[in-house]
Amino acid sequence: MGDFATGYSAGYSATSETGLTYYFYNNSSVTVYFEAPGGYSGSLAPGRSGHQQLNRDINIYNITYSPADSVDVSISGTSVRFTDK
């Protein structure tokens, strides 16, 4: 599984009580699956988008996604985009 540990912070601390709202866009041809600490999981179908407010418990640094071998991820501000490799 891939992760988002890119060193990107946009003034956000992974220890923030109230975090930022991130917007996820799946522009790939496959469903992207997410896992986060505490048993949280989800998915985003091809062509779909969603948003989630992240904080110190679930943040951009401790979310993993799959299939990392077939999708690329890019982060710009609070937008996270998935595309085919």
Phi, psi and omega in degrees: 000142177275165175224174185259013185289077184258353185085002180280134181228332180049040179076012182256133176260137179294354178255009182295136176295313177246117185264198180263155173271122178258144179248126184251131181234122179259095177264014178269178180262006180233158175287133178260132180251141181241147170224142179221162179305151178086011178083011179282137177210165179189180179212161179221114183289159178305137178079001182258163175224164178197172178221157181206134174275124181254153180214203184291335180280316176232111182229173185297341182272340182244014173268138173244158180223157174214156005273109183295340181280348181236357176232146172259151177236140174227143181239128176225111185064239178251019177258130178243120183241135176252132178225162176293146175286000000 
